[in-house]
Amino acid sequence: MGSEIGSAALVADALHARTDGSTPLAVLVSAGASALRRQPADPAAGLAITRAILLVPKDAAR
């Protein structure tokens, strides 16, 4: 909707909400994988979360 009405603030807020929703999911997947002794799960989830957080300002600026 933000793109349709030309609201950069609404677009940025939607991107932020998407990151807020996906971050806990990545943490849950990482915790489950760690419980199953999958060692690279925690660093991989951390990198995925970092990437998602860094993409929000890039996408919002675009």
N, C-alpha and C positions, 0 to 999 in steps of 0.2 A: 504494500500500500504506500510505503514511503517513497518508492520510486515513481509510482503513478502520480502522486501529488507534488513531487519534487522536494520532499522534506529530508534533508541530509541527517537531521537529528533523529528522525523516526527510523531511518535506515540503520544508523549507528546503534540505536537502541535495540533494534531487532537482531543485529549481529552480536551484540553483547548478550542478549537473552539466549541466543543459540549457543554461545560459548558457555554460559552459565548452566545450560541444560546438558550439554555434552560432557562437561568436565566431571561431574559426579559419576556418570556412566563409565568413563574411562577409569576412574578410581575403583569402582566396583569390579570391573573386568580385571584390573591389575591385582586387586586383593584376592579374587578367586583364583587367578593364575598363580599367584604367589603361594596360596594355600595348597596348590597342586604341585609345588616345588618347581615351577617354571621360572628360573632365575632372571631371564631378561625381561620379564613382564613389567616389573616396576620401573626400570629406566625407560623402557619403550613407552609406557603410559606417561611418564614425566615429559618425554620429548614430544609426544602427541599433544599434551595439554599446552606445553610451551608454544608449539607451533600454532595451535588454535588461538591462543591469546595474542600472539604476535600478528596474526592475520586480521584480527578485528580492526586495528587502526589502518592497516593497508587497504582493506576493503572499504572502510568508511571514508578514507581520503579519496578513493577512486570515485 
